[in-house]
Amino acid sequence: MHPGDIVVIIYQGRSDKFTKRRIRVISVSDQYIRAYCFSCRQIRTFSKARVFSSMRVISA
């Protein structure tokens, strides 16, 4: 996962509900992914520990 990539993730939110998100990666650290979420239309921070699956759709 690299900045600019568009990725589909399966993410477990704080309420333990699983959601499918399409995101555009802004930055990646050891613990977090900062990305624009197309569903929420906002920049969000995702914990890597809560990402259960990811599939790159478009590479930067």
Secondary structure, DSSP 8 states (H G I E B T S, - for coil): --TT-EEEEEEE-TTS-EEEEEEEEEEE-SSEEEEEETTTTEEEEEEGGGEEEEEEEE--
